[in-house]
């Protein structure tokens, strides 16, 4: 039997201490009420125990004042709990603008992770401390959930859409990574490690080759590493996306030129798109993904519904690379696509 | 009536198999349900034993991963759909609703019998699913795992639950009509026993919620069997839609389990304190408030699913709101003891246990309504501990309290008091030892539904398994002494507890027609008399 008996999880992210403080507040309130009720029930039970068989209780029917008291006070306390919980949650839910991005794909039964700079790993996530990290998460098959207890954060990996999760690690160390949503046979083996490192060590790690760490980590169900070796760690994600973009022939229609069959992709990300049916949407990851897989759902105003679907032709990781490429266009060309800003930006456009 | 001869009651009024299987007597149907759900409880408990044995060690070494996944799935399915949901309503409710309101039977005796048959047919389907190899989706059947990836018997299990749902709907319908139309003269709404209010609220949830789960599981079966895209994104569906539909029923379903138990507590605590309930109308109305608010909180099961921040905020505040009527009940029960004349037979011990465990279950619910904390504890053992405090510590303690309290009425015999007290104590101790460590291991981060787990969680899991062994003893003991009492128990007489309520005014076991003549009600519920005139 294990000799350690931890009773409280390690705090290793900026939010962890806030979650724990709130937790202890809830524990304190709960203890107060549990002890209060136990004392009342047991105290009355002893004091008013039946002493003769014929004894009956006092004829008391109730008290409006008491009813109001024990409705209003708990309600007030509940509102405080709600407000405090919402305050913490809003921080958990909103990644800072300067977050670095990492991409996560869950599949039965492993976590596949790719860093922007191109480095990939399985069931391990290396992150720098002291820097907000935003994970963009999806799943290839069923629902999983990406959970790092030491950081007090968790988010489901849902097939067909992107979710996001952010944290800022505070202490170098190795922490549990769990799948928290039941996903089949090896659910309890869909675990790994989050390795928080000093920023310099992380930078160095990024430059190393993928091969070894992946081979070590992928021990149990290890088809992934070799199987979908796209340009392995050769290029950063946007670059890999650009290669795909050329390879799949997207450029044929999405040229940033008058008369192009498809709309320009410059500035898609983060800006509002107008569609033929009059509706609009802001171009986020989910929108770009949908436009690739289900292009006729939203057709950009002024264009024909002619784009074929790429459903089944792209892996989740390839999709993320393409999206990263499209996002890089938005950064490269903020609204001035006209002056032909180089070879890879602005020359392209994606159907919507 | 020729049957009015002394000594004729619902039990000895016909002995053949047909006299039971074709009975329209609500009391006999209650006994049929009692037998059926006890079998299901045993089955569900066996699965739980398997789970606890596996978790003794961190390595998944007793069962294979697939077997373990089937064990917790079938534990959940059997306990929720085939034991907890029918438990108090179908057994005690069936027996007592007509008796408490002075009626001869439920409004639709044939439908009542039909609902038992529907339950049995549904249970047969799910038994088939289990015998044919089991199901491994978890009792929550999350898509797209259930509708695609799993290669187990999801369809027969879904069909079994679909069918059983109709039993629940028909029972609810029967109770609502009966309570509206068949109350004895003088029995106004605010003179009704609180058990009736609780069952009325429960019935509303049954008829409004159950169709949703039924159609949702049917959709899963359609997607799985015919490839119709509803929930699986690969087929153009939306997996989160399933969670909305599932929890729209399955959160209120928790109140189907706990509200009837609350009704039992109100009856029992007043009897053993020999005292009027404190704040009758607040306890009554809070049942309805729980039924209504319970339908508005399902999104708190989806705080980490990617639902919008605003949806999460709204579901969080509503979830806090639903805690208030439950708190009001606990305070009123506690206040009922003030200046009572309290005795401590087994039903009362179960009531005290209920108040303790339900309080802890309710308070830890606040952790899960709380957005900041839920993100961390969602899908961990913290949640497992919380809902077992509600469903086992609350609902089953209530069921046990009720079963002991009305056992003399149902069968005319007293159970032996000392073994019953010992079993109540064993359940309380065993339960806490089983489930309290799970709050700690949950906050440490141990996810639920894990076949194998990191070493550092072992000590707490060993405590849990040790507690479960004590709990098992506490549940086994009544099986022996209750059966023993049928033959050797001393005669109960019509009212062994000197309880108020119409069911105690008629012989035990009651005659087939319940009452010799229609009772006339002239007093409030729980008019336990006065020791001293006292108004607060």
Contacts between the chains, C-beta under 8 A, distances in Angstrom:
chain1	res1	chain2	res2	distance
A	1	B	458	5.7
A	1	B	459	7.0
A	1	B	462	7.0
A	2	B	58	7.2
A	2	B	455	4.0
A	2	B	456	5.8
A	2	B	458	4.5
A	2	B	459	6.7
A	4	B	455	7.6
A	4	B	456	5.1
A	4	B	459	8.0
A	5	B	456	7.8
A	5	B	459	4.6
A	5	B	460	7.5
A	6	B	444	6.1
A	6	B	456	5.3
A	7	B	440	5.9
A	7	B	444	7.6
A	8	B	443	7.2
A	8	B	444	7.2
A	9	B	443	6.6
A	9	B	444	5.0
A	9	B	445	5.5
A	18	B	372	7.3
A	19	B	372	5.7
A	19	B	373	6.2
A	19	B	375	7.6
A	19	B	376	5.6
A	22	B	370	7.0
A	22	B	372	4.9
A	22	B	373	5.9
A	23	B	367	7.3
A	23	B	373	5.4
A	23	B	443	7.2
A	26	B	366	6.1
A	26	B	367	5.3
A	26	B	370	6.5
A	26	B	373	6.5
A	29	B	363	7.7
A	29	B	366	7.8
A	30	B	360	7.7
A	30	B	363	3.9
A	30	B	364	7.0
A	30	B	366	7.1
A	30	B	367	8.0
A	33	B	359	7.1
A	33	B	363	6.1
A	34	B	356	7.9
A	34	B	359	5.7
A	34	B	360	6.1
A	34	B	363	6.3
A	37	B	330	6.3
A	37	B	331	7.9
A	37	B	334	5.9
A	37	B	355	6.8
A	37	B	356	7.8
A	37	B	359	5.3
A	38	B	356	6.4
A	38	B	359	7.9
A	40	B	334	4.6
A	40	B	335	7.9
A	40	B	337	7.6
A	41	B	334	5.4
A	41	B	337	6.4
A	41	B	352	6.2
A	41	B	355	5.7
A	41	B	356	7.6
A	42	B	352	7.9
A	44	B	334	7.3
A	44	B	337	3.7
A	44	B	338	5.7
A	44	B	340	7.0
A	44	B	342	7.3
A	45	B	337	6.4
A	45	B	342	5.6
A	45	B	344	7.5
A	45	B	352	6.8
A	48	B	273	7.4
A	48	B	337	6.3
A	48	B	338	7.1
A	48	B	339	5.9
A	48	B	340	4.8
A	48	B	341	6.7
A	48	B	342	5.3
A	49	B	342	5.3
A	49	B	343	7.3
A	49	B	344	7.5
A	50	B	274	7.2
A	50	B	341	4.4
A	50	B	342	5.7
A	50	B	343	4.4
A	51	B	341	7.7
A	55	B	274	6.9
A	55	B	341	3.9
A	55	B	531	6.9
A	56	B	274	4.5
A	56	B	275	7.4
A	56	B	341	5.5
A	56	B	528	5.4
A	56	B	529	4.6
A	56	B	530	6.9
A	56	B	531	5.4
A	57	B	273	5.4
A	57	B	274	4.7
A	57	B	275	3.0
A	57	B	276	7.4
A	57	B	339	5.9
A	57	B	340	3.9
A	57	B	341	5.0
A	57	B	528	6.0
A	57	B	531	6.4
A	58	B	275	6.9
A	58	B	338	7.8
A	58	B	339	3.7
A	58	B	340	7.5
A	58	B	530	6.9
A	58	B	531	5.3
A	58	B	532	5.8
A	58	B	534	4.6
A	59	B	276	6.4
A	59	B	529	7.3
A	59	B	530	3.9
A	59	B	531	7.5
A	59	B	532	7.5
A	59	B	533	6.1
A	59	B	534	5.7
A	59	B	535	8.0
A	60	B	275	7.2
A	60	B	276	6.5
A	60	B	278	6.6
A	60	B	338	6.8
A	60	B	339	6.4
A	60	B	534	5.6
A	60	B	535	7.4
A	60	B	536	5.6
A	61	B	276	5.7
A	61	B	278	7.5
A	61	B	279	7.8
A	61	B	280	7.0
A	61	B	535	7.5
A	61	B	536	7.9
A	62	B	278	5.2
A	62	B	279	3.8
A	62	B	280	6.7
A	62	B	281	7.9
A	62	B	282	7.1
A	62	B	332	7.6
A	62	B	335	7.9
A	62	B	536	7.3
A	63	B	278	7.8
A	63	B	279	7.4
A	63	B	335	8.0
A	63	B	536	4.6
A	66	B	279	7.6
A	66	B	331	7.6
A	66	B	335	6.8
A	66	B	536	7.8
A	67	B	279	5.5
A	67	B	282	5.1
A	67	B	328	7.1
A	67	B	332	7.8
A	70	B	327	6.8
A	70	B	328	6.4
A	70	B	331	4.3
A	71	B	324	6.2
A	71	B	327	8.0
A	71	B	328	5.8
A	74	B	323	7.4
A	74	B	324	5.8
A	74	B	327	4.8
A	75	B	321	7.7
A	75	B	324	5.4
A	78	B	320	4.0
A	78	B	321	7.3
A	78	B	323	6.2
A	78	B	324	6.8
A	78	B	366	7.1
A	79	B	317	7.8
A	79	B	320	7.1
A	81	B	320	6.5
A	81	B	366	6.0
A	81	B	369	7.8
A	81	B	370	5.6
A	82	B	316	5.9
A	82	B	317	5.1
A	82	B	320	5.0
A	82	B	369	7.5
A	82	B	370	7.2
A	84	B	370	7.8
A	84	B	372	6.9
A	85	B	316	6.5
A	85	B	369	7.8
A	85	B	370	3.7
A	85	B	371	4.4
A	85	B	372	4.2
A	85	B	373	6.5
A	85	B	374	7.8
A	86	B	313	5.7
A	86	B	316	6.7
A	86	B	371	5.7
A	86	B	372	7.5
A	87	B	372	7.3
A	88	B	371	7.1
A	88	B	372	3.0
A	88	B	373	7.9
A	89	B	309	7.8
A	89	B	312	6.9
A	89	B	313	7.8
A	89	B	316	7.8
A	89	B	371	3.4
A	89	B	372	5.0
A	89	B	375	6.8
A	90	B	309	7.0
A	92	B	372	7.1
A	92	B	375	5.6
A	93	B	309	5.1
A	93	B	312	7.7
A	94	B	309	7.8
A	108	B	149	7.1
A	141	B	144	7.5
A	141	B	149	6.0
A	142	B	142	7.7
A	142	B	144	5.5
A	142	B	145	4.1
A	142	B	148	7.6
A	142	B	149	5.0
A	143	B	142	6.0
A	143	B	144	7.5
A	143	B	145	6.9
A	143	B	239	6.0
A	143	B	305	8.0
A	145	B	304	6.4
A	145	B	379	6.2
A	147	B	379	7.5
A	147	B	445	7.2
A	147	B	447	6.6
A	149	B	376	7.1
A	149	B	444	6.8
A	149	B	445	2.6
A	150	B	445	7.6
A	152	B	375	6.9
A	152	B	376	4.3
A	153	B	375	6.4
A	153	B	376	7.4
A	154	B	304	5.0
A	154	B	375	5.7
A	154	B	376	6.8
A	154	B	378	6.0
A	154	B	379	7.4
A	155	B	304	5.5
A	155	B	306	7.0
A	156	B	304	5.4
A	156	B	305	4.9
A	156	B	306	5.9
A	158	B	239	6.2
A	158	B	240	6.7
A	158	B	305	6.9
A	158	B	306	5.8
A	159	B	144	6.5
A	159	B	233	4.9
A	159	B	234	7.3
A	159	B	239	6.6
A	160	B	233	2.8
A	160	B	234	7.7
A	160	B	238	7.7
A	160	B	239	7.2
A	161	B	233	7.5
A	161	B	306	6.7
A	163	B	305	8.0
A	163	B	306	4.0
A	176	B	445	6.3
A	176	B	454	6.7
A	178	B	445	6.8
A	178	B	447	5.0
A	179	B	447	7.1
A	180	B	304	7.9
A	180	B	378	7.1
A	180	B	379	4.2
A	180	B	380	7.0
A	180	B	447	4.5
A	181	B	142	7.3
A	181	B	379	6.1
A	182	B	69	7.7
A	182	B	137	8.0
A	182	B	138	4.9
A	182	B	142	7.0
A	182	B	145	7.4
A	182	B	448	7.6
A	182	B	449	4.3
A	183	B	145	6.3
A	184	B	69	7.4
A	184	B	136	7.3
A	184	B	145	6.2
A	184	B	149	6.0
A	184	B	150	6.7
A	185	B	65	4.9
A	185	B	66	5.4
A	185	B	69	6.7
A	185	B	136	7.7
A	186	B	65	6.1
A	187	B	65	7.9
A	187	B	69	7.3
A	187	B	449	6.1
A	187	B	450	7.0
A	187	B	451	7.4
A	188	B	60	6.8
A	188	B	65	7.1
A	188	B	447	7.8
A	188	B	449	7.6
A	188	B	450	3.9
A	188	B	451	4.5
A	188	B	452	4.8
A	188	B	453	6.7
A	189	B	65	7.7
A	189	B	452	7.0
A	191	B	454	7.9
